[in-house]
Amino acid sequence: MTTTPRTLRRIAVKSFALESGEELRDLEQAYHLDGVLNAQRDNLVLVLHALTGSADAVGDWWAGVVGAGRPLDTNRWAVLAPNLLGSCYGTTGPADRPGEPFPQVTPRDQARFIALLVESLGVTNVALVTGGSLGGMVALEWAALFPGRTRATVVLAAPAAHTAHAIAWNAVQRECLDQAGDAGVAIARQISMIAFRTEREFESRFGRALEPDGRYRVAGYLAHHGAKLAARFDAATYRTLLNAMDAHDIGRGRGGVARALRALTGTVYAVGIPGDQLYSSEIVRQWAAQAGAAYREIDSVHGHDAFLLEHEQVGEILREALDEAVRATSTRVVA
């Protein structure tokens, strides 16, 4: 992680209509753009963060994947990483409007909002859109919304529609926030960390080991992550993004999930993680088959969080998808 925060770029949006019918006014979209757009403006890669992430993929959560000489090489690709609508890292969200109820935001809203940013850069065709978990849901929505403007889509550790099992995990976290407000953020995060990681990892890392104060070491690990998130997040933002995840359903208004997936175009990769307790590899494999997408797996002890931690495997999948998209584009041009 960087020690000095990088300066965010921003665009102003006068008004934005949400799926719910509500309108947000006087918004900002925050982002980082690393690398240079070429003269054709066809080398843009769109990278989307997960639930508690930020726009700083290069300097923070995907530093091993994005950057000069990395799989998403900023010497070749212009990598655009926006902060999602409803988050608290520069783009308008609940933290910017304390005391005001923030409306329901969906991954479809977030994808449409990002489209305003992409258009402001003069880009009409994106080389790749990718993200994991919530970012993967938004990436999938992007591919469904803009099929002719997306050459490759890589969705990591995300379903086509939020499952009852994942909604249940979110419901317990939301209850913590409802009962304790900002003080509940730390507890909600501890709950999520159990879902994000695997039994195998916890056993190998902690077992029954104790801290000097007699507390089990795994409990100290959870408390540490809870305190870290509480220091940088707030309950209203957390709730808004949990609600967005629960609203995810690519089939809504499109004739169902299967029909929506069949309509996707370009190169599509669905990436599952065996041991993922939120979105099983079987759930991901099923929607990949419905979409006619390539299915890939990340082999990891870490479970759901593997898309953030297994940089080499993630990088290989992204390289493969981009190479395939470039080959397909070249073939069409020659033909």
C-alpha positions in Angstrom: 0.0 0.0 0.0 1.1 3.5 -0.6 2.1 5.7 2.3 1.1 8.9 0.6 -2.4 9.0 -0.9 -2.5 9.8 -4.6 -4.5 12.7 -5.8 -8.0 11.7 -7.1 -9.4 13.1 -10.3 -13.1 14.0 -10.4 -15.9 14.9 -12.7 -19.0 16.8 -11.8 -22.5 15.3 -12.6 -25.4 17.7 -12.3 -28.1 15.0 -11.9 -28.4 11.3 -12.2 -31.6 9.2 -12.2 -31.5 5.9 -10.4 -33.3 2.7 -11.2 -35.6 3.4 -8.2 -36.9 6.6 -10.0 -35.2 8.9 -7.5 -32.8 11.5 -8.7 -29.5 12.5 -7.2 -28.2 16.0 -7.9 -24.8 17.7 -7.7 -22.7 14.6 -7.7 -19.0 13.9 -8.1 -17.4 10.8 -9.7 -13.8 10.2 -8.4 -11.3 8.1 -10.2 -7.7 7.3 -11.0 -6.4 7.0 -14.6 -3.0 5.3 -14.9 -1.4 5.1 -18.2 -2.2 7.1 -21.3 -5.1 6.9 -23.7 -3.8 6.3 -27.2 -4.8 8.4 -30.2 -7.6 5.9 -31.1 -8.8 5.9 -27.5 -9.3 2.2 -27.7 -6.8 1.0 -25.0 -9.0 1.7 -21.9 -9.2 -0.9 -19.2 -11.9 -0.4 -16.6 -11.1 -1.8 -13.1 -13.9 -1.9 -10.5 -13.3 -2.3 -6.7 -15.2 -4.5 -4.2 -17.3 -3.6 -1.2 -14.9 -1.6 0.9 -12.3 -0.8 -1.9 -11.3 2.5 -3.4 -10.4 3.9 -6.8 -6.7 3.3 -6.1 -6.1 -0.1 -7.7 -2.5 0.8 -8.7 -1.4 2.1 -5.3 -3.5 -0.1 -3.1 -5.6 -3.2 -3.5 -4.4 -4.5 -6.9 -0.9 -3.2 -6.9 0.4 -6.6 -8.0 -1.9 -6.7 -11.0 -2.0 -3.1 -12.3 1.0 -0.9 -13.1 4.0 -0.7 -15.3 5.2 -4.2 -16.3 2.2 -5.8 -14.4 -0.4 -7.9 -16.1 -2.5 -4.8 -16.7 0.5 -2.9 -18.0 0.0 0.8 -17.8 2.8 1.2 -20.4 0.3 -0.2 -22.8 -3.2 0.2 -21.3 -4.9 3.2 -19.8 -6.4 1.8 -16.6 -9.4 3.6 -15.2 -10.4 2.8 -11.7 -13.5 4.7 -10.4 -14.9 4.9 -6.9 -18.3 3.3 -7.1 -21.4 5.4 -6.5 -22.5 5.2 -2.9 -18.9 4.6 -1.6 -16.9 7.0 0.6 -13.6 7.4 -1.3 -14.4 10.5 -3.4 -17.5 9.6 -5.3 -20.8 10.9 -3.9 -22.2 8.7 -1.2 -24.0 8.8 2.2 -21.0 10.2 4.0 -21.2 13.4 1.9 -24.8 14.0 2.9 -25.0 13.3 6.7 -28.5 13.5 8.1 -30.1 12.9 4.7 -31.4 9.4 3.6 -29.4 8.1 0.7 -31.5 6.3 -1.9 -31.2 2.7 -3.0 -28.3 2.2 -5.5 -27.9 -0.9 -7.6 -24.9 -2.3 -9.5 -26.8 -1.3 -12.7 -26.9 2.3 -11.4 -23.2 2.1 -10.6 -22.3 0.9 -14.1 -24.5 3.6 -15.7 -22.8 6.2 -13.6 -19.3 5.0 -14.6 -20.4 5.3 -18.3 -20.7 9.1 -17.8 -17.0 9.1 -16.8 -15.9 6.9 -19.7 -17.8 9.1 -22.1 -16.2 12.2 -20.6 -12.8 10.7 -21.6 -13.9 10.4 -25.2 -13.9 6.6 -25.1 -16.6 4.7 -27.0 -15.1 1.2 -26.8 -13.5 -0.4 -23.7 -10.8 -3.0 -24.1 -11.6 -4.8 -20.8 -13.8 -4.4 -17.8 -13.0 -6.4 -14.7 -13.7 -6.6 -11.0 -14.3 -9.0 -8.2 -17.2 -9.5 -5.8 -19.3 -6.2 -6.0 -16.9 -5.0 -8.6 -17.6 -8.2 -10.6 -21.3 -7.5 -10.3 -20.9 -4.0 -11.7 -18.6 -5.4 -14.5 -21.3 -7.9 -15.5 -23.9 -5.2 -15.5 -21.6 -3.0 -17.7 -21.2 -5.9 -20.2 -25.0 -6.3 -20.3 -25.7 -2.5 -20.6 -23.0 -1.8 -23.3 -22.4 -5.0 -25.2 -21.1 -3.3 -28.3 -18.7 -1.2 -26.3 -16.9 -3.9 -24.4 -14.3 -6.2 -26.0 -13.5 -8.3 -22.9 -15.2 -8.8 -19.6 -13.6 -10.7 -16.6 -15.9 -11.3 -13.6 -14.1 -12.6 -10.6 -15.9 -14.3 -7.6 -19.4 -12.9 -8.4 -22.8 -14.4 -9.3 -25.2 -13.4 -12.0 -27.8 -12.6 -9.3 -27.2 -12.3 -5.6 -28.0 -15.6 -3.9 -30.1 -16.2 -0.8 -27.0 -17.5 1.0 -25.1 -14.2 0.3 -28.1 -12.1 1.2 -28.2 -13.9 4.5 -24.6 -13.0 5.3 -25.5 -9.4 4.4 -28.6 -9.4 6.6 -26.6 -10.3 9.7 -24.1 -7.5 9.0 -26.9 -5.0 8.3 -28.4 -6.0 11.7 -25.2 -5.0 13.4 -25.3 -1.6 11.6 -28.9 -1.1 12.5 -28.4 -1.9 16.1 -25.1 -0.1 16.7 -24.6 2.5 13.9 -21.0 3.3 13.2 -20.0 1.2 16.2 -21.4 -1.8 14.4 -19.1 -1.5 11.5 -16.3 -3.4 13.3 -18.6 -6.3 14.2 -20.1 -6.4 10.7 -16.6 -6.6 9.3 -15.6 -9.5 11.6 -18.7 -11.4 10.3 -17.7 -10.7 6.7 -14.1 -11.8 7.3 -15.4 -15.3 8.3 -17.2 -15.4 5.0 -14.3 -14.1 3.0 -11.8 -16.7 4.2 -11.8 -20.5 4.5 -11.8 -23.0 7.3 -8.6 -24.4 5.9 -6.8 -21.1 6.1 -8.0 -20.4 9.6 -6.9 -23.8 10.8 -3.4 -23.5 9.2 -2.9 -19.9 10.3 -4.4 -19.9 13.8 -5.5 -23.4 14.9 -6.2 -23.2 18.7 -3.3 -20.8 19.3 -3.8 -18.1 22.1 -2.8 -14.5 22.4 -0.8 -13.5 25.6 -4.1 -12.2 27.1 -5.7 -15.7 26.7 -7.8 -14.8 23.7 -7.8 -17.1 20.8 -5.5 -15.8 18.1 -8.2 -16.0 15.4 -10.4 -13.7 17.5 -7.6 -11.2 17.6 -7.3 -11.4 13.9 -11.0 -10.6 13.4 -10.9 -7.8 15.9 -7.9 -6.3 14.1 -9.7 -6.3 10.7 -12.9 -4.9 12.3 -11.0 -2.0 13.9 -9.2 -1.3 10.6 -12.4 -1.0 8.6 -14.2 1.1 11.4 -11.4 3.6 11.1 -12.0 4.2 7.4 -15.7 3.4 6.8 -19.1 4.4 8.1 -22.3 2.5 8.7 -24.4 4.4 6.1 -21.8 3.7 3.3 -21.6 0.1 4.4 -25.4 -0.3 4.4 -25.7 1.4 1.0 -23.2 -1.0 -0.6 -24.6 -4.1 1.1 -28.0 -3.1 -0.3 -26.5 -2.7 -3.8 -25.1 -6.2 -3.7 -28.4 -7.6 -2.6 -30.1 -5.8 -5.5 -27.8 -7.4 -8.1 -29.7 -9.4 -10.7 -28.5 -9.3 -14.3 -31.8 -10.8 -15.4 -34.1 -8.1 -13.9 -36.0 -6.4 -16.7 -34.2 -8.5 -19.3 -36.3 -11.7 -19.4 -34.4 -13.5 -16.7 -30.8 -14.4 -15.9 -30.3 -16.9 -18.7 -31.6 -14.6 -21.4 -29.6 -11.7 -20.2 -26.4 -13.8 -20.1 -27.0 -15.2 -23.6 -27.1 -11.6 -24.9 -23.5 -10.8 -23.7 -21.0 -10.2 -26.5 -17.2 -10.1 -26.8 -14.8 -12.2 -24.7 -16.4 -13.1 -21.3 -14.5 -14.9 -18.5 -16.2 -16.1 -15.4 -13.7 -16.8 -12.6 -14.6 -19.0 -9.7 -12.7 -19.9 -6.5 -13.1 -23.3 -4.9 -13.8 -22.8 -1.2 -15.4 -19.4 -1.7 -18.1 -19.4 1.0 -20.0 -16.4 -0.6 -20.2 -17.4 -4.2 -19.3 -21.0 -4.8 -17.3 -22.0 -7.8 -20.3 -24.0 -8.9 -22.5 -20.9 -8.9 -20.0 -19.1 -11.1 -19.6 -22.2 -13.3 -23.4 -22.3 -13.9 -23.7 -18.8 -15.1 -20.6 -19.2 -17.3 -22.3 -22.1 -19.0 -25.5 -20.0 -19.5 -23.5 -17.2 -21.0 -21.2 -19.4 -23.2 -18.4 -17.8 -21.3 -14.9 -19.2 -20.6 -14.7 -20.5 -17.0 -11.4 -20.2 -15.0 -10.5 -20.9 -11.4 -8.2 -19.4 -8.9 -6.6 -22.1 -6.7 -6.2 -20.7 -3.2 -6.5 -21.4 0.5 -7.9 -17.9 0.9 -11.4 -18.4 -0.4 -13.4 -15.4 -1.6 -10.5 -13.0 -1.0 -8.3 -14.9 -3.4 -9.1 -12.4 -6.2 -7.4 -9.7 -4.1 -4.5 -11.9 -3.0 -3.5 -14.3 -5.8 -2.0 -11.6 -8.1 -0.1 -14.0 -10.3 -3.2 -16.2 -11.1 -5.5 -13.2 -11.5 -2.9 -11.6 -13.8 -2.6 -14.7 -16.0 -6.4 -14.8 -16.5 -6.6 -11.0 -17.3 -3.7 -11.4 -19.8 -5.4 -14.3 -21.5 -8.7 -12.5 -21.8 -7.1 -9.4 -23.2 -5.0 -11.4 -25.7 -8.1 -13.2 -26.9 -10.0 -9.9 -27.3 -7.1 -8.4 -29.2 -7.0 -11.5 -31.5 -10.7 -11.4 -32.1 -10.5 -7.7 -33.0 -7.6 -8.2 -35.4 -9.5 -11.1 -37.1 -12.5 -8.9 -37.6 -10.4 -6.1 -39.0 -8.6 -8.4 -41.5 -11.9 -10.0 -42.6 
